[in-house]
C-alpha cells in the first residue's frame, strides 16, 4: 500500500466511526417512542449491528495505523542496511487481521 491509500482509509473510516453517534441517537429515540414488539426486535437487531460496525471500523483503523509505517514510500525511503536489519529483526512484518 502507499501513503495515499492508507491516509484515505483512515480518513473515510474515521468519518464513518465519528458519524455512528447519529444512528445510535436515532435508535435510542425510537426505543423511547413506545415501539411495538416487532419494532423493538428490529431496534435490538440494529443496536447489535451498530456494535459490530463500530468494532469493525475500530479494527480497520487499528490495522491502517500499523500500516502507516509499512507503506511502499516508507520502505523505499530506507537505505539497504536499515531495510535488511528491519527484515531480519522481524520489525518489518505486515499486520495480520485479528
PyMOL CGO cylinders between C-alpha atoms (Angstrom):
from pymol import cmd
from pymol.cgo import CYLINDER

trace = [
    CYLINDER, 0.00, 0.00, 0.00, 1.05, 3.57, -0.44, 0.3, 1, 1, 1, 1, 1, 1,
    CYLINDER, 1.05, 3.57, -0.44, 0.73, 6.60, 1.85, 0.3, 1, 1, 1, 1, 1, 1,
    CYLINDER, 0.73, 6.60, 1.85, -2.25, 7.99, -0.07, 0.3, 1, 1, 1, 1, 1, 1,
    CYLINDER, -2.25, 7.99, -0.07, -4.25, 4.76, 0.20, 0.3, 1, 1, 1, 1, 1, 1,
    CYLINDER, -4.25, 4.76, 0.20, -3.59, 4.34, 3.91, 0.3, 1, 1, 1, 1, 1, 1,
    CYLINDER, -3.59, 4.34, 3.91, -4.41, 8.00, 4.50, 0.3, 1, 1, 1, 1, 1, 1,
    CYLINDER, -4.41, 8.00, 4.50, -7.68, 7.66, 2.59, 0.3, 1, 1, 1, 1, 1, 1,
    CYLINDER, -7.68, 7.66, 2.59, -8.66, 4.56, 4.57, 0.3, 1, 1, 1, 1, 1, 1,
    CYLINDER, -8.66, 4.56, 4.57, -8.03, 6.39, 7.83, 0.3, 1, 1, 1, 1, 1, 1,
    CYLINDER, -8.03, 6.39, 7.83, -9.98, 9.45, 6.69, 0.3, 1, 1, 1, 1, 1, 1,
    CYLINDER, -9.98, 9.45, 6.69, -13.01, 7.52, 5.40, 0.3, 1, 1, 1, 1, 1, 1,
    CYLINDER, -13.01, 7.52, 5.40, -13.28, 5.02, 8.24, 0.3, 1, 1, 1, 1, 1, 1,
    CYLINDER, -13.28, 5.02, 8.24, -12.71, 7.71, 10.88, 0.3, 1, 1, 1, 1, 1, 1,
    CYLINDER, -12.71, 7.71, 10.88, -15.50, 9.75, 9.34, 0.3, 1, 1, 1, 1, 1, 1,
    CYLINDER, -15.50, 9.75, 9.34, -17.82, 6.77, 9.38, 0.3, 1, 1, 1, 1, 1, 1,
    CYLINDER, -17.82, 6.77, 9.38, -16.98, 5.99, 13.01, 0.3, 1, 1, 1, 1, 1, 1,
    CYLINDER, -16.98, 5.99, 13.01, -17.46, 9.62, 14.00, 0.3, 1, 1, 1, 1, 1, 1,
    CYLINDER, -17.46, 9.62, 14.00, -20.96, 9.56, 12.50, 0.3, 1, 1, 1, 1, 1, 1,
    CYLINDER, -20.96, 9.56, 12.50, -22.17, 6.50, 14.38, 0.3, 1, 1, 1, 1, 1, 1,
    CYLINDER, -22.17, 6.50, 14.38, -23.47, 8.65, 17.24, 0.3, 1, 1, 1, 1, 1, 1,
    CYLINDER, -23.47, 8.65, 17.24, -26.20, 9.94, 14.91, 0.3, 1, 1, 1, 1, 1, 1,
    CYLINDER, -26.20, 9.94, 14.91, -27.55, 6.46, 14.23, 0.3, 1, 1, 1, 1, 1, 1,
    CYLINDER, -27.55, 6.46, 14.23, -27.22, 5.46, 17.88, 0.3, 1, 1, 1, 1, 1, 1,
    CYLINDER, -27.22, 5.46, 17.88, -29.18, 8.55, 18.90, 0.3, 1, 1, 1, 1, 1, 1,
    CYLINDER, -29.18, 8.55, 18.90, -31.91, 7.75, 16.37, 0.3, 1, 1, 1, 1, 1, 1,
    CYLINDER, -31.91, 7.75, 16.37, -32.19, 4.18, 17.65, 0.3, 1, 1, 1, 1, 1, 1,
    CYLINDER, -32.19, 4.18, 17.65, -32.38, 5.49, 21.21, 0.3, 1, 1, 1, 1, 1, 1,
    CYLINDER, -32.38, 5.49, 21.21, -35.17, 7.90, 20.28, 0.3, 1, 1, 1, 1, 1, 1,
    CYLINDER, -35.17, 7.90, 20.28, -37.13, 5.12, 18.60, 0.3, 1, 1, 1, 1, 1, 1,
    CYLINDER, -37.13, 5.12, 18.60, -36.75, 2.92, 21.69, 0.3, 1, 1, 1, 1, 1, 1,
    CYLINDER, -36.75, 2.92, 21.69, -38.28, 5.67, 23.83, 0.3, 1, 1, 1, 1, 1, 1,
    CYLINDER, -38.28, 5.67, 23.83, -41.26, 6.11, 21.47, 0.3, 1, 1, 1, 1, 1, 1,
    CYLINDER, -41.26, 6.11, 21.47, -43.18, 3.02, 22.65, 0.3, 1, 1, 1, 1, 1, 1,
    CYLINDER, -43.18, 3.02, 22.65, -42.33, 0.71, 19.76, 0.3, 1, 1, 1, 1, 1, 1,
    CYLINDER, -42.33, 0.71, 19.76, -44.33, -2.41, 19.00, 0.3, 1, 1, 1, 1, 1, 1,
    CYLINDER, -44.33, -2.41, 19.00, -42.81, -5.81, 19.75, 0.3, 1, 1, 1, 1, 1, 1,
    CYLINDER, -42.81, -5.81, 19.75, -41.62, -6.25, 16.18, 0.3, 1, 1, 1, 1, 1, 1,
    CYLINDER, -41.62, -6.25, 16.18, -40.17, -2.72, 16.18, 0.3, 1, 1, 1, 1, 1, 1,
    CYLINDER, -40.17, -2.72, 16.18, -38.38, -3.46, 19.46, 0.3, 1, 1, 1, 1, 1, 1,
    CYLINDER, -38.38, -3.46, 19.46, -36.89, -6.58, 17.94, 0.3, 1, 1, 1, 1, 1, 1,
    CYLINDER, -36.89, -6.58, 17.94, -35.69, -4.60, 14.94, 0.3, 1, 1, 1, 1, 1, 1,
    CYLINDER, -35.69, -4.60, 14.94, -34.22, -1.89, 17.18, 0.3, 1, 1, 1, 1, 1, 1,
    CYLINDER, -34.22, -1.89, 17.18, -32.35, -4.54, 19.13, 0.3, 1, 1, 1, 1, 1, 1,
    CYLINDER, -32.35, -4.54, 19.13, -31.02, -6.01, 15.87, 0.3, 1, 1, 1, 1, 1, 1,
    CYLINDER, -31.02, -6.01, 15.87, -29.92, -2.58, 14.70, 0.3, 1, 1, 1, 1, 1, 1,
    CYLINDER, -29.92, -2.58, 14.70, -28.21, -1.88, 18.04, 0.3, 1, 1, 1, 1, 1, 1,
    CYLINDER, -28.21, -1.88, 18.04, -26.23, -5.10, 17.71, 0.3, 1, 1, 1, 1, 1, 1,
    CYLINDER, -26.23, -5.10, 17.71, -25.32, -4.23, 14.13, 0.3, 1, 1, 1, 1, 1, 1,
    CYLINDER, -25.32, -4.23, 14.13, -24.06, -0.84, 15.31, 0.3, 1, 1, 1, 1, 1, 1,
    CYLINDER, -24.06, -0.84, 15.31, -21.82, -2.56, 17.87, 0.3, 1, 1, 1, 1, 1, 1,
    CYLINDER, -21.82, -2.56, 17.87, -20.43, -4.84, 15.16, 0.3, 1, 1, 1, 1, 1, 1,
    CYLINDER, -20.43, -4.84, 15.16, -19.92, -1.92, 12.80, 0.3, 1, 1, 1, 1, 1, 1,
    CYLINDER, -19.92, -1.92, 12.80, -18.06, 0.08, 15.47, 0.3, 1, 1, 1, 1, 1, 1,
    CYLINDER, -18.06, 0.08, 15.47, -15.83, -2.91, 16.24, 0.3, 1, 1, 1, 1, 1, 1,
    CYLINDER, -15.83, -2.91, 16.24, -15.11, -3.44, 12.54, 0.3, 1, 1, 1, 1, 1, 1,
    CYLINDER, -15.11, -3.44, 12.54, -14.26, 0.21, 11.99, 0.3, 1, 1, 1, 1, 1, 1,
    CYLINDER, -14.26, 0.21, 11.99, -12.01, 0.25, 15.07, 0.3, 1, 1, 1, 1, 1, 1,
    CYLINDER, -12.01, 0.25, 15.07, -10.24, -2.89, 13.84, 0.3, 1, 1, 1, 1, 1, 1,
    CYLINDER, -10.24, -2.89, 13.84, -9.74, -1.47, 10.33, 0.3, 1, 1, 1, 1, 1, 1,
    CYLINDER, -9.74, -1.47, 10.33, -8.42, 1.80, 11.75, 0.3, 1, 1, 1, 1, 1, 1,
    CYLINDER, -8.42, 1.80, 11.75, -6.01, -0.02, 14.06, 0.3, 1, 1, 1, 1, 1, 1,
    CYLINDER, -6.01, -0.02, 14.06, -4.70, -2.03, 11.12, 0.3, 1, 1, 1, 1, 1, 1,
    CYLINDER, -4.70, -2.03, 11.12, -4.38, 1.09, 8.95, 0.3, 1, 1, 1, 1, 1, 1,
    CYLINDER, -4.38, 1.09, 8.95, -2.48, 2.82, 11.76, 0.3, 1, 1, 1, 1, 1, 1,
    CYLINDER, -2.48, 2.82, 11.76, 0.03, -0.05, 11.81, 0.3, 1, 1, 1, 1, 1, 1,
    CYLINDER, 0.03, -0.05, 11.81, 0.25, 0.04, 8.02, 0.3, 1, 1, 1, 1, 1, 1,
    CYLINDER, 0.25, 0.04, 8.02, 1.35, 3.69, 8.07, 0.3, 1, 1, 1, 1, 1, 1,
    CYLINDER, 1.35, 3.69, 8.07, 4.89, 2.55, 8.80, 0.3, 1, 1, 1, 1, 1, 1,
    CYLINDER, 4.89, 2.55, 8.80, 4.82, -0.18, 6.16, 0.3, 1, 1, 1, 1, 1, 1,
    CYLINDER, 4.82, -0.18, 6.16, 3.83, 1.80, 3.08, 0.3, 1, 1, 1, 1, 1, 1,
    CYLINDER, 3.83, 1.80, 3.08, 5.88, 1.49, -0.06, 0.3, 1, 1, 1, 1, 1, 1,
    CYLINDER, 5.88, 1.49, -0.06, 7.13, 5.06, 0.38, 0.3, 1, 1, 1, 1, 1, 1,
    CYLINDER, 7.13, 5.06, 0.38, 8.39, 4.31, 3.90, 0.3, 1, 1, 1, 1, 1, 1,
    CYLINDER, 8.39, 4.31, 3.90, 10.11, 1.12, 2.76, 0.3, 1, 1, 1, 1, 1, 1,
    CYLINDER, 10.11, 1.12, 2.76, 11.74, 2.73, -0.28, 0.3, 1, 1, 1, 1, 1, 1,
    CYLINDER, 11.74, 2.73, -0.28, 12.99, 5.61, 1.86, 0.3, 1, 1, 1, 1, 1, 1,
    CYLINDER, 12.99, 5.61, 1.86, 15.11, 3.23, 3.95, 0.3, 1, 1, 1, 1, 1, 1,
    CYLINDER, 15.11, 3.23, 3.95, 18.67, 2.52, 2.96, 0.3, 1, 1, 1, 1, 1, 1,
    CYLINDER, 18.67, 2.52, 2.96, 19.61, -1.08, 2.19, 0.3, 1, 1, 1, 1, 1, 1,
    CYLINDER, 19.61, -1.08, 2.19, 21.24, -1.78, 5.55, 0.3, 1, 1, 1, 1, 1, 1,
    CYLINDER, 21.24, -1.78, 5.55, 18.33, -0.36, 7.54, 0.3, 1, 1, 1, 1, 1, 1,
    CYLINDER, 18.33, -0.36, 7.54, 15.85, -2.33, 5.45, 0.3, 1, 1, 1, 1, 1, 1,
    CYLINDER, 15.85, -2.33, 5.45, 17.84, -5.55, 5.85, 0.3, 1, 1, 1, 1, 1, 1,
    CYLINDER, 17.84, -5.55, 5.85, 18.02, -5.08, 9.61, 0.3, 1, 1, 1, 1, 1, 1,
    CYLINDER, 18.02, -5.08, 9.61, 14.28, -4.42, 9.81, 0.3, 1, 1, 1, 1, 1, 1,
    CYLINDER, 14.28, -4.42, 9.81, 13.51, -7.59, 7.85, 0.3, 1, 1, 1, 1, 1, 1,
    CYLINDER, 13.51, -7.59, 7.85, 15.96, -9.77, 9.79, 0.3, 1, 1, 1, 1, 1, 1,
    CYLINDER, 15.96, -9.77, 9.79, 14.85, -8.45, 13.17, 0.3, 1, 1, 1, 1, 1, 1,
    CYLINDER, 14.85, -8.45, 13.17, 11.20, -9.05, 12.32, 0.3, 1, 1, 1, 1, 1, 1,
    CYLINDER, 11.20, -9.05, 12.32, 10.40, -5.36, 12.63, 0.3, 1, 1, 1, 1, 1, 1,
    CYLINDER, 10.40, -5.36, 12.63, 9.16, -5.24, 9.05, 0.3, 1, 1, 1, 1, 1, 1,
    CYLINDER, 9.16, -5.24, 9.05, 6.12, -7.51, 9.07, 0.3, 1, 1, 1, 1, 1, 1,
    CYLINDER, 6.12, -7.51, 9.07, 2.68, -6.60, 7.77, 0.3, 1, 1, 1, 1, 1, 1,
    CYLINDER, 2.68, -6.60, 7.77, 0.00, -6.53, 10.46, 0.3, 1, 1, 1, 1, 1, 1,
    CYLINDER, 0.00, -6.53, 10.46, -2.31, -9.52, 10.49, 0.3, 1, 1, 1, 1, 1, 1,
    CYLINDER, -2.31, -9.52, 10.49, -6.07, -9.17, 10.91, 0.3, 1, 1, 1, 1, 1, 1,
    CYLINDER, -6.07, -9.17, 10.91, -7.48, -10.45, 14.17, 0.3, 1, 1, 1, 1, 1, 1,
]
cmd.load_cgo(trace, "trace")
